[in-house]
Amino acid sequence: MVGNENIIKQFGVAKEYDMEADIKRRVDFLAKYLEANPWAEGYLIGVSGGIDSAVAAALLKMAASKLN
């Protein structure tokens, strides 16, 4: 990994990125959040049409599908 070793240690940067594990971690967080808040009936997201909105919407869809 290229970069400042102090920053890498301080922030716990992984030497290798595991995309599937990261997606699972985020989807699990979103699903647990919805389960922990029974008053919430779903997710609300503002979509701008950019890639970040598309990724957020996809993660939310995965989390909602996991619960249903």
mmJSON file of the N, C-alpha and C atoms, coordinates in Angstrom:
{"data_MODEL":{"atom_site":{
"group_PDB":["ATOM","ATOM","ATOM","ATOM","ATOM","ATOM","ATOM","ATOM","ATOM","ATOM","ATOM","ATOM","ATOM","ATOM","ATOM","ATOM","ATOM","ATOM","ATOM","ATOM","ATOM","ATOM","ATOM","ATOM","ATOM","ATOM","ATOM","ATOM","ATOM","ATOM","ATOM","ATOM","ATOM","ATOM","ATOM","ATOM","ATOM","ATOM","ATOM","ATOM","ATOM","ATOM","ATOM","ATOM","ATOM","ATOM","ATOM","ATOM","ATOM","ATOM","ATOM","ATOM","ATOM","ATOM","ATOM","ATOM","ATOM","ATOM","ATOM","ATOM","ATOM","ATOM","ATOM","ATOM","ATOM","ATOM","ATOM","ATOM","ATOM","ATOM","ATOM","ATOM","ATOM","ATOM","ATOM","ATOM","ATOM","ATOM","ATOM","ATOM","ATOM","ATOM","ATOM","ATOM","ATOM","ATOM","ATOM","ATOM","ATOM","ATOM","ATOM","ATOM","ATOM","ATOM","ATOM","ATOM","ATOM","ATOM","ATOM","ATOM","ATOM","ATOM","ATOM","ATOM","ATOM","ATOM","ATOM","ATOM","ATOM","ATOM","ATOM","ATOM","ATOM","ATOM","ATOM","ATOM","ATOM","ATOM","ATOM","ATOM","ATOM","ATOM","ATOM","ATOM","ATOM","ATOM","ATOM","ATOM","ATOM","ATOM","ATOM","ATOM","ATOM","ATOM","ATOM","ATOM","ATOM","ATOM","ATOM","ATOM","ATOM","ATOM","ATOM","ATOM","ATOM","ATOM","ATOM","ATOM","ATOM","ATOM","ATOM","ATOM","ATOM","ATOM","ATOM","ATOM","ATOM","ATOM","ATOM","ATOM","ATOM","ATOM","ATOM","ATOM","ATOM","ATOM","ATOM","ATOM","ATOM","ATOM","ATOM","ATOM","ATOM","ATOM","ATOM","ATOM","ATOM","ATOM","ATOM","ATOM","ATOM","ATOM","ATOM","ATOM","ATOM","ATOM","ATOM","ATOM","ATOM","ATOM","ATOM","ATOM","ATOM","ATOM","ATOM","ATOM","ATOM","ATOM","ATOM","ATOM","ATOM","ATOM","ATOM","ATOM"],
"id":[1,2,3,4,5,6,7,8,9,10,11,12,13,14,15,16,17,18,19,20,21,22,23,24,25,26,27,28,29,30,31,32,33,34,35,36,37,38,39,40,41,42,43,44,45,46,47,48,49,50,51,52,53,54,55,56,57,58,59,60,61,62,63,64,65,66,67,68,69,70,71,72,73,74,75,76,77,78,79,80,81,82,83,84,85,86,87,88,89,90,91,92,93,94,95,96,97,98,99,100,101,102,103,104,105,106,107,108,109,110,111,112,113,114,115,116,117,118,119,120,121,122,123,124,125,126,127,128,129,130,131,132,133,134,135,136,137,138,139,140,141,142,143,144,145,146,147,148,149,150,151,152,153,154,155,156,157,158,159,160,161,162,163,164,165,166,167,168,169,170,171,172,173,174,175,176,177,178,179,180,181,182,183,184,185,186,187,188,189,190,191,192,193,194,195,196,197,198,199,200,201,202,203,204],
"type_symbol":["N","C","C","N","C","C","N","C","C","N","C","C","N","C","C","N","C","C","N","C","C","N","C","C","N","C","C","N","C","C","N","C","C","N","C","C","N","C","C","N","C","C","N","C","C","N","C","C","N","C","C","N","C","C","N","C","C","N","C","C","N","C","C","N","C","C","N","C","C","N","C","C","N","C","C","N","C","C","N","C","C","N","C","C","N","C","C","N","C","C","N","C","C","N","C","C","N","C","C","N","C","C","N","C","C","N","C","C","N","C","C","N","C","C","N","C","C","N","C","C","N","C","C","N","C","C","N","C","C","N","C","C","N","C","C","N","C","C","N","C","C","N","C","C","N","C","C","N","C","C","N","C","C","N","C","C","N","C","C","N","C","C","N","C","C","N","C","C","N","C","C","N","C","C","N","C","C","N","C","C","N","C","C","N","C","C","N","C","C","N","C","C","N","C","C","N","C","C","N","C","C","N","C","C"],
"label_atom_id":["N","CA","C","N","CA","C","N","CA","C","N","CA","C","N","CA","C","N","CA","C","N","CA","C","N","CA","C","N","CA","C","N","CA","C","N","CA","C","N","CA","C","N","CA","C","N","CA","C","N","CA","C","N","CA","C","N","CA","C","N","CA","C","N","CA","C","N","CA","C","N","CA","C","N","CA","C","N","CA","C","N","CA","C","N","CA","C","N","CA","C","N","CA","C","N","CA","C","N","CA","C","N","CA","C","N","CA","C","N","CA","C","N","CA","C","N","CA","C","N","CA","C","N","CA","C","N","CA","C","N","CA","C","N","CA","C","N","CA","C","N","CA","C","N","CA","C","N","CA","C","N","CA","C","N","CA","C","N","CA","C","N","CA","C","N","CA","C","N","CA","C","N","CA","C","N","CA","C","N","CA","C","N","CA","C","N","CA","C","N","CA","C","N","CA","C","N","CA","C","N","CA","C","N","CA","C","N","CA","C","N","CA","C","N","CA","C","N","CA","C","N","CA","C","N","CA","C","N","CA","C","N","CA","C","N","CA","C"],
"label_alt_id":[null,null,null,null,null,null,null,null,null,null,null,null,null,null,null,null,null,null,null,null,null,null,null,null,null,null,null,null,null,null,null,null,null,null,null,null,null,null,null,null,null,null,null,null,null,null,null,null,null,null,null,null,null,null,null,null,null,null,null,null,null,null,null,null,null,null,null,null,null,null,null,null,null,null,null,null,null,null,null,null,null,null,null,null,null,null,null,null,null,null,null,null,null,null,null,null,null,null,null,null,null,null,null,null,null,null,null,null,null,null,null,null,null,null,null,null,null,null,null,null,null,null,null,null,null,null,null,null,null,null,null,null,null,null,null,null,null,null,null,null,null,null,null,null,null,null,null,null,null,null,null,null,null,null,null,null,null,null,null,null,null,null,null,null,null,null,null,null,null,null,null,null,null,null,null,null,null,null,null,null,null,null,null,null,null,null,null,null,null,null,null,null,null,null,null,null,null,null,null,null,null,null,null,null],
"label_comp_id":["MET","MET","MET","VAL","VAL","VAL","GLY","GLY","GLY","ASN","ASN","ASN","GLU","GLU","GLU","ASN","ASN","ASN","ILE","ILE","ILE","ILE","ILE","ILE","LYS","LYS","LYS","GLN","GLN","GLN","PHE","PHE","PHE","GLY","GLY","GLY","VAL","VAL","VAL","ALA","ALA","ALA","LYS","LYS","LYS","GLU","GLU","GLU","TYR","TYR","TYR","ASP","ASP","ASP","MET","MET","MET","GLU","GLU","GLU","ALA","ALA","ALA","ASP","ASP","ASP","ILE","ILE","ILE","LYS","LYS","LYS","ARG","ARG","ARG","ARG","ARG","ARG","VAL","VAL","VAL","ASP","ASP","ASP","PHE","PHE","PHE","LEU","LEU","LEU","ALA","ALA","ALA","LYS","LYS","LYS","TYR","TYR","TYR","LEU","LEU","LEU","GLU","GLU","GLU","ALA","ALA","ALA","ASN","ASN","ASN","PRO","PRO","PRO","TRP","TRP","TRP","ALA","ALA","ALA","GLU","GLU","GLU","GLY","GLY","GLY","TYR","TYR","TYR","LEU","LEU","LEU","ILE","ILE","ILE","GLY","GLY","GLY","VAL","VAL","VAL","SER","SER","SER","GLY","GLY","GLY","GLY","GLY","GLY","ILE","ILE","ILE","ASP","ASP","ASP","SER","SER","SER","ALA","ALA","ALA","VAL","VAL","VAL","ALA","ALA","ALA","ALA","ALA","ALA","ALA","ALA","ALA","LEU","LEU","LEU","LEU","LEU","LEU","LYS","LYS","LYS","MET","MET","MET","ALA","ALA","ALA","ALA","ALA","ALA","SER","SER","SER","LYS","LYS","LYS","LEU","LEU","LEU","ASN","ASN","ASN"],
"label_asym_id":["A","A","A","A","A","A","A","A","A","A","A","A","A","A","A","A","A","A","A","A","A","A","A","A","A","A","A","A","A","A","A","A","A","A","A","A","A","A","A","A","A","A","A","A","A","A","A","A","A","A","A","A","A","A","A","A","A","A","A","A","A","A","A","A","A","A","A","A","A","A","A","A","A","A","A","A","A","A","A","A","A","A","A","A","A","A","A","A","A","A","A","A","A","A","A","A","A","A","A","A","A","A","A","A","A","A","A","A","A","A","A","A","A","A","A","A","A","A","A","A","A","A","A","A","A","A","A","A","A","A","A","A","A","A","A","A","A","A","A","A","A","A","A","A","A","A","A","A","A","A","A","A","A","A","A","A","A","A","A","A","A","A","A","A","A","A","A","A","A","A","A","A","A","A","A","A","A","A","A","A","A","A","A","A","A","A","A","A","A","A","A","A","A","A","A","A","A","A","A","A","A","A","A","A"],
"label_entity_id":["1","1","1","1","1","1","1","1","1","1","1","1","1","1","1","1","1","1","1","1","1","1","1","1","1","1","1","1","1","1","1","1","1","1","1","1","1","1","1","1","1","1","1","1","1","1","1","1","1","1","1","1","1","1","1","1","1","1","1","1","1","1","1","1","1","1","1","1","1","1","1","1","1","1","1","1","1","1","1","1","1","1","1","1","1","1","1","1","1","1","1","1","1","1","1","1","1","1","1","1","1","1","1","1","1","1","1","1","1","1","1","1","1","1","1","1","1","1","1","1","1","1","1","1","1","1","1","1","1","1","1","1","1","1","1","1","1","1","1","1","1","1","1","1","1","1","1","1","1","1","1","1","1","1","1","1","1","1","1","1","1","1","1","1","1","1","1","1","1","1","1","1","1","1","1","1","1","1","1","1","1","1","1","1","1","1","1","1","1","1","1","1","1","1","1","1","1","1","1","1","1","1","1","1"],
"label_seq_id":[1,1,1,2,2,2,3,3,3,4,4,4,5,5,5,6,6,6,7,7,7,8,8,8,9,9,9,10,10,10,11,11,11,12,12,12,13,13,13,14,14,14,15,15,15,16,16,16,17,17,17,18,18,18,19,19,19,20,20,20,21,21,21,22,22,22,23,23,23,24,24,24,25,25,25,26,26,26,27,27,27,28,28,28,29,29,29,30,30,30,31,31,31,32,32,32,33,33,33,34,34,34,35,35,35,36,36,36,37,37,37,38,38,38,39,39,39,40,40,40,41,41,41,42,42,42,43,43,43,44,44,44,45,45,45,46,46,46,47,47,47,48,48,48,49,49,49,50,50,50,51,51,51,52,52,52,53,53,53,54,54,54,55,55,55,56,56,56,57,57,57,58,58,58,59,59,59,60,60,60,61,61,61,62,62,62,63,63,63,64,64,64,65,65,65,66,66,66,67,67,67,68,68,68],
"pdbx_PDB_ins_code":[null,null,null,null,null,null,null,null,null,null,null,null,null,null,null,null,null,null,null,null,null,null,null,null,null,null,null,null,null,null,null,null,null,null,null,null,null,null,null,null,null,null,null,null,null,null,null,null,null,null,null,null,null,null,null,null,null,null,null,null,null,null,null,null,null,null,null,null,null,null,null,null,null,null,null,null,null,null,null,null,null,null,null,null,null,null,null,null,null,null,null,null,null,null,null,null,null,null,null,null,null,null,null,null,null,null,null,null,null,null,null,null,null,null,null,null,null,null,null,null,null,null,null,null,null,null,null,null,null,null,null,null,null,null,null,null,null,null,null,null,null,null,null,null,null,null,null,null,null,null,null,null,null,null,null,null,null,null,null,null,null,null,null,null,null,null,null,null,null,null,null,null,null,null,null,null,null,null,null,null,null,null,null,null,null,null,null,null,null,null,null,null,null,null,null,null,null,null,null,null,null,null,null,null],
"Cartn_x":[0.84,0.0,0.882,0.531,1.275,0.605,1.391,0.819,1.575,1.148,1.765,1.418,2.421,2.214,1.491,1.758,1.086,-0.418,-0.789,-2.213,-2.863,-2.169,-2.69,-2.956,-2.028,-2.207,-3.316,-3.319,-4.287,-5.73,-5.97,-7.338,-7.667,-6.726,-6.99,-7.309,-6.589,-6.823,-6.402,-7.279,-6.974,-5.951,-5.077,-4.063,-4.698,-5.763,-6.502,-7.976,-8.662,-10.079,-10.918,-11.855,-12.772,-14.158,-14.481,-15.727,-16.961,-16.969,-18.137,-18.364,-17.294,-17.418,-17.914,-17.457,-17.881,-19.359,-19.796,-21.214,-22.062,-21.655,-22.396,-22.473,-21.367,-21.34,-22.32,-22.347,-23.244,-24.711,-24.995,-26.375,-26.857,-26.008,-26.371,-26.674,-25.863,-26.098,-27.457,-27.754,-29.031,-30.216,-30.1,-31.18,-31.383,-30.296,-30.396,-30.998,-30.652,-31.212,-32.726,-33.205,-34.651,-35.339,-34.724,-35.293,-35.321,-34.328,-34.229,-35.187,-35.787,-36.707,-38.055,-38.864,-40.13,-41.11,-40.933,-41.794,-41.484,-40.298,-39.901,-40.483,-41.109,-41.732,-40.851,-39.74,-38.848,-37.789,-37.186,-36.13,-36.626,-36.091,-36.377,-35.04,-34.906,-33.639,-33.914,-33.123,-33.169,-32.193,-32.668,-31.82,-31.558,-30.275,-29.892,-29.632,-29.44,-29.131,-27.66,-26.856,-25.431,-25.118,-23.857,-23.439,-23.588,-23.346,-23.488,-24.933,-25.872,-27.29,-27.664,-27.11,-27.403,-26.866,-25.666,-25.082,-25.903,-26.267,-27.067,-28.409,-29.048,-30.335,-30.179,-29.109,-28.883,-28.656,-27.885,-27.654,-28.948,-29.755,-31.033,-31.977,-31.967,-32.811,-32.36,-31.063,-30.536,-30.936,-30.878,-31.234,-32.731,-33.56,-35.001,-35.359,-34.701,-34.956,-34.555,-33.506,-33.046,-34.088,-34.845,-35.841,-37.168,-37.444,-38.742,-38.615],
"Cartn_y":[-1.173,0.0,1.231,2.166,3.408,4.427,5.189,6.233,6.39,7.342,7.64,6.537,5.835,4.703,5.119,6.329,6.8,6.936,7.479,7.642,6.268,5.379,4.032,3.336,3.434,2.817,3.499,4.831,5.592,5.302,5.189,4.996,3.547,2.647,1.225,0.873,1.471,1.219,-0.215,-0.927,-2.306,-2.319,-3.308,-3.416,-3.837,-4.61,-5.012,-4.733,-4.346,-4.004,-5.191,-5.601,-6.698,-6.096,-5.873,-5.2,-5.967,-7.272,-8.06,-7.984,-8.02,-7.908,-6.519,-5.499,-4.129,-3.933,-4.466,-4.369,-5.093,-6.289,-7.052,-6.281,-5.674,-4.916,-3.74,-3.037,-1.888,-2.31,-3.369,-3.87,-4.375,-5.086,-5.567,-4.4,-3.332,-2.152,-1.54,-1.376,-0.771,-1.633,-2.939,-3.848,-3.816,-3.842,-3.801,-2.485,-1.391,-0.088,-0.095,-0.643,-0.678,-1.596,-2.718,-3.64,-3.02,-2.212,-1.607,-0.428,0.041,1.175,0.747,0.084,-0.474,0.567,1.816,2.879,3.214,2.836,3.122,2.043,2.468,1.531,1.25,1.932,1.746,2.82,3.015,4.013,5.14,6.319,7.471,8.013,8.163,8.626,9.655,10.709,11.703,11.277,11.179,10.707,11.858,12.131,13.22,12.73,11.44,10.891,10.573,10.888,10.602,9.179,8.813,7.457,7.199,8.216,8.0,7.707,8.372,8.094,6.695,6.287,4.954,3.869,4.074,3.104,3.051,4.211,4.257,3.556,3.81,3.174,1.654,1.206,-0.232,-0.888,-0.243,-0.791,-0.84,0.208,0.222,-0.856,-1.083,-2.124,-3.498,-3.701,-4.984,-5.189,-4.125,-4.228,-4.522,-3.826,-4.052,-5.462,-5.938,-7.302,-8.336,-8.05,-8.964,-9.11,-8.044,-8.059,-8.666,-8.635,-9.136,-10.539],
"Cartn_z":[0.0,0.0,0.0,-0.829,-0.92,-0.013,0.731,1.563,2.856,3.635,4.91,5.903,6.39,7.304,8.584,9.088,10.309,10.086,8.939,8.621,8.433,7.761,7.532,8.859,9.801,11.127,11.914,11.918,12.707,12.298,11.008,10.527,10.216,10.448,10.239,8.805,7.883,6.464,6.132,5.464,5.077,3.955,3.981,2.925,1.607,1.687,0.491,0.719,-0.339,-0.242,-0.696,0.158,-0.162,-0.406,-1.664,-2.01,-1.542,-1.7,-1.297,0.206,0.993,2.452,2.839,2.126,2.427,2.101,0.976,0.613,1.65,2.045,3.061,4.37,4.782,6.032,5.972,4.851,4.713,4.639,3.905,3.789,5.15,5.868,7.206,8.138,8.074,8.909,8.598,7.318,6.925,7.337,7.194,7.587,9.104,9.853,11.315,11.789,11.114,11.478,11.325,10.221,9.994,10.994,11.31,12.301,13.698,14.018,15.344,15.518,14.44,14.49,13.925,14.734,14.237,13.713,14.088,13.582,12.13,11.667,10.284,9.365,8.306,7.371,6.158,6.064,4.923,4.924,3.792,3.637,2.747,2.97,2.121,1.647,0.353,-0.201,-1.285,-1.275,-2.34,-3.423,-4.641,-5.728,-6.698,-6.916,-7.812,-9.226,-9.374,-10.683,-10.86,-9.842,-9.905,-9.461,-9.603,-9.259,-7.764,-6.928,-5.489,-5.117,-5.763,-5.513,-5.982,-7.106,-7.639,-6.703,-6.172,-5.246,-3.958,-3.432,-2.204,-2.415,-3.542,-3.832,-3.951,-4.572,-4.714,-3.353,-2.487,-1.147,-0.341,-0.444,0.266,-0.252,-1.566,-2.145,-1.633,-1.574,-1.065,0.386,1.191,2.605,2.762,1.994,2.072,1.614,0.577,0.089,1.128,1.858,2.903,4.006,4.266,5.344,4.892,3.61,3.113,2.635],
"occupancy":[1.0,1.0,1.0,1.0,1.0,1.0,1.0,1.0,1.0,1.0,1.0,1.0,1.0,1.0,1.0,1.0,1.0,1.0,1.0,1.0,1.0,1.0,1.0,1.0,1.0,1.0,1.0,1.0,1.0,1.0,1.0,1.0,1.0,1.0,1.0,1.0,1.0,1.0,1.0,1.0,1.0,1.0,1.0,1.0,1.0,1.0,1.0,1.0,1.0,1.0,1.0,1.0,1.0,1.0,1.0,1.0,1.0,1.0,1.0,1.0,1.0,1.0,1.0,1.0,1.0,1.0,1.0,1.0,1.0,1.0,1.0,1.0,1.0,1.0,1.0,1.0,1.0,1.0,1.0,1.0,1.0,1.0,1.0,1.0,1.0,1.0,1.0,1.0,1.0,1.0,1.0,1.0,1.0,1.0,1.0,1.0,1.0,1.0,1.0,1.0,1.0,1.0,1.0,1.0,1.0,1.0,1.0,1.0,1.0,1.0,1.0,1.0,1.0,1.0,1.0,1.0,1.0,1.0,1.0,1.0,1.0,1.0,1.0,1.0,1.0,1.0,1.0,1.0,1.0,1.0,1.0,1.0,1.0,1.0,1.0,1.0,1.0,1.0,1.0,1.0,1.0,1.0,1.0,1.0,1.0,1.0,1.0,1.0,1.0,1.0,1.0,1.0,1.0,1.0,1.0,1.0,1.0,1.0,1.0,1.0,1.0,1.0,1.0,1.0,1.0,1.0,1.0,1.0,1.0,1.0,1.0,1.0,1.0,1.0,1.0,1.0,1.0,1.0,1.0,1.0,1.0,1.0,1.0,1.0,1.0,1.0,1.0,1.0,1.0,1.0,1.0,1.0,1.0,1.0,1.0,1.0,1.0,1.0,1.0,1.0,1.0,1.0,1.0,1.0],
"B_iso_or_equiv":[0.0,0.0,0.0,0.0,0.0,0.0,0.0,0.0,0.0,0.0,0.0,0.0,0.0,0.0,0.0,0.0,0.0,0.0,0.0,0.0,0.0,0.0,0.0,0.0,0.0,0.0,0.0,0.0,0.0,0.0,0.0,0.0,0.0,0.0,0.0,0.0,0.0,0.0,0.0,0.0,0.0,0.0,0.0,0.0,0.0,0.0,0.0,0.0,0.0,0.0,0.0,0.0,0.0,0.0,0.0,0.0,0.0,0.0,0.0,0.0,0.0,0.0,0.0,0.0,0.0,0.0,0.0,0.0,0.0,0.0,0.0,0.0,0.0,0.0,0.0,0.0,0.0,0.0,0.0,0.0,0.0,0.0,0.0,0.0,0.0,0.0,0.0,0.0,0.0,0.0,0.0,0.0,0.0,0.0,0.0,0.0,0.0,0.0,0.0,0.0,0.0,0.0,0.0,0.0,0.0,0.0,0.0,0.0,0.0,0.0,0.0,0.0,0.0,0.0,0.0,0.0,0.0,0.0,0.0,0.0,0.0,0.0,0.0,0.0,0.0,0.0,0.0,0.0,0.0,0.0,0.0,0.0,0.0,0.0,0.0,0.0,0.0,0.0,0.0,0.0,0.0,0.0,0.0,0.0,0.0,0.0,0.0,0.0,0.0,0.0,0.0,0.0,0.0,0.0,0.0,0.0,0.0,0.0,0.0,0.0,0.0,0.0,0.0,0.0,0.0,0.0,0.0,0.0,0.0,0.0,0.0,0.0,0.0,0.0,0.0,0.0,0.0,0.0,0.0,0.0,0.0,0.0,0.0,0.0,0.0,0.0,0.0,0.0,0.0,0.0,0.0,0.0,0.0,0.0,0.0,0.0,0.0,0.0,0.0,0.0,0.0,0.0,0.0,0.0],
"pdbx_formal_charge":[null,null,null,null,null,null,null,null,null,null,null,null,null,null,null,null,null,null,null,null,null,null,null,null,null,null,null,null,null,null,null,null,null,null,null,null,null,null,null,null,null,null,null,null,null,null,null,null,null,null,null,null,null,null,null,null,null,null,null,null,null,null,null,null,null,null,null,null,null,null,null,null,null,null,null,null,null,null,null,null,null,null,null,null,null,null,null,null,null,null,null,null,null,null,null,null,null,null,null,null,null,null,null,null,null,null,null,null,null,null,null,null,null,null,null,null,null,null,null,null,null,null,null,null,null,null,null,null,null,null,null,null,null,null,null,null,null,null,null,null,null,null,null,null,null,null,null,null,null,null,null,null,null,null,null,null,null,null,null,null,null,null,null,null,null,null,null,null,null,null,null,null,null,null,null,null,null,null,null,null,null,null,null,null,null,null,null,null,null,null,null,null,null,null,null,null,null,null,null,null,null,null,null,null],
"auth_seq_id":[1,1,1,2,2,2,3,3,3,4,4,4,5,5,5,6,6,6,7,7,7,8,8,8,9,9,9,10,10,10,11,11,11,12,12,12,13,13,13,14,14,14,15,15,15,16,16,16,17,17,17,18,18,18,19,19,19,20,20,20,21,21,21,22,22,22,23,23,23,24,24,24,25,25,25,26,26,26,27,27,27,28,28,28,29,29,29,30,30,30,31,31,31,32,32,32,33,33,33,34,34,34,35,35,35,36,36,36,37,37,37,38,38,38,39,39,39,40,40,40,41,41,41,42,42,42,43,43,43,44,44,44,45,45,45,46,46,46,47,47,47,48,48,48,49,49,49,50,50,50,51,51,51,52,52,52,53,53,53,54,54,54,55,55,55,56,56,56,57,57,57,58,58,58,59,59,59,60,60,60,61,61,61,62,62,62,63,63,63,64,64,64,65,65,65,66,66,66,67,67,67,68,68,68],
"auth_comp_id":["MET","MET","MET","VAL","VAL","VAL","GLY","GLY","GLY","ASN","ASN","ASN","GLU","GLU","GLU","ASN","ASN","ASN","ILE","ILE","ILE","ILE","ILE","ILE","LYS","LYS","LYS","GLN","GLN","GLN","PHE","PHE","PHE","GLY","GLY","GLY","VAL","VAL","VAL","ALA","ALA","ALA","LYS","LYS","LYS","GLU","GLU","GLU","TYR","TYR","TYR","ASP","ASP","ASP","MET","MET","MET","GLU","GLU","GLU","ALA","ALA","ALA","ASP","ASP","ASP","ILE","ILE","ILE","LYS","LYS","LYS","ARG","ARG","ARG","ARG","ARG","ARG","VAL","VAL","VAL","ASP","ASP","ASP","PHE","PHE","PHE","LEU","LEU","LEU","ALA","ALA","ALA","LYS","LYS","LYS","TYR","TYR","TYR","LEU","LEU","LEU","GLU","GLU","GLU","ALA","ALA","ALA","ASN","ASN","ASN","PRO","PRO","PRO","TRP","TRP","TRP","ALA","ALA","ALA","GLU","GLU","GLU","GLY","GLY","GLY","TYR","TYR","TYR","LEU","LEU","LEU","ILE","ILE","ILE","GLY","GLY","GLY","VAL","VAL","VAL","SER","SER","SER","GLY","GLY","GLY","GLY","GLY","GLY","ILE","ILE","ILE","ASP","ASP","ASP","SER","SER","SER","ALA","ALA","ALA","VAL","VAL","VAL","ALA","ALA","ALA","ALA","ALA","ALA","ALA","ALA","ALA","LEU","LEU","LEU","LEU","LEU","LEU","LYS","LYS","LYS","MET","MET","MET","ALA","ALA","ALA","ALA","ALA","ALA","SER","SER","SER","LYS","LYS","LYS","LEU","LEU","LEU","ASN","ASN","ASN"],
"auth_asym_id":["A","A","A","A","A","A","A","A","A","A","A","A","A","A","A","A","A","A","A","A","A","A","A","A","A","A","A","A","A","A","A","A","A","A","A","A","A","A","A","A","A","A","A","A","A","A","A","A","A","A","A","A","A","A","A","A","A","A","A","A","A","A","A","A","A","A","A","A","A","A","A","A","A","A","A","A","A","A","A","A","A","A","A","A","A","A","A","A","A","A","A","A","A","A","A","A","A","A","A","A","A","A","A","A","A","A","A","A","A","A","A","A","A","A","A","A","A","A","A","A","A","A","A","A","A","A","A","A","A","A","A","A","A","A","A","A","A","A","A","A","A","A","A","A","A","A","A","A","A","A","A","A","A","A","A","A","A","A","A","A","A","A","A","A","A","A","A","A","A","A","A","A","A","A","A","A","A","A","A","A","A","A","A","A","A","A","A","A","A","A","A","A","A","A","A","A","A","A","A","A","A","A","A","A"],
"auth_atom_id":["N","CA","C","N","CA","C","N","CA","C","N","CA","C","N","CA","C","N","CA","C","N","CA","C","N","CA","C","N","CA","C","N","CA","C","N","CA","C","N","CA","C","N","CA","C","N","CA","C","N","CA","C","N","CA","C","N","CA","C","N","CA","C","N","CA","C","N","CA","C","N","CA","C","N","CA","C","N","CA","C","N","CA","C","N","CA","C","N","CA","C","N","CA","C","N","CA","C","N","CA","C","N","CA","C","N","CA","C","N","CA","C","N","CA","C","N","CA","C","N","CA","C","N","CA","C","N","CA","C","N","CA","C","N","CA","C","N","CA","C","N","CA","C","N","CA","C","N","CA","C","N","CA","C","N","CA","C","N","CA","C","N","CA","C","N","CA","C","N","CA","C","N","CA","C","N","CA","C","N","CA","C","N","CA","C","N","CA","C","N","CA","C","N","CA","C","N","CA","C","N","CA","C","N","CA","C","N","CA","C","N","CA","C","N","CA","C","N","CA","C","N","CA","C","N","CA","C","N","CA","C","N","CA","C","N","CA","C"],
"pdbx_PDB_model_num":[1,1,1,1,1,1,1,1,1,1,1,1,1,1,1,1,1,1,1,1,1,1,1,1,1,1,1,1,1,1,1,1,1,1,1,1,1,1,1,1,1,1,1,1,1,1,1,1,1,1,1,1,1,1,1,1,1,1,1,1,1,1,1,1,1,1,1,1,1,1,1,1,1,1,1,1,1,1,1,1,1,1,1,1,1,1,1,1,1,1,1,1,1,1,1,1,1,1,1,1,1,1,1,1,1,1,1,1,1,1,1,1,1,1,1,1,1,1,1,1,1,1,1,1,1,1,1,1,1,1,1,1,1,1,1,1,1,1,1,1,1,1,1,1,1,1,1,1,1,1,1,1,1,1,1,1,1,1,1,1,1,1,1,1,1,1,1,1,1,1,1,1,1,1,1,1,1,1,1,1,1,1,1,1,1,1,1,1,1,1,1,1,1,1,1,1,1,1,1,1,1,1,1,1]
}}}
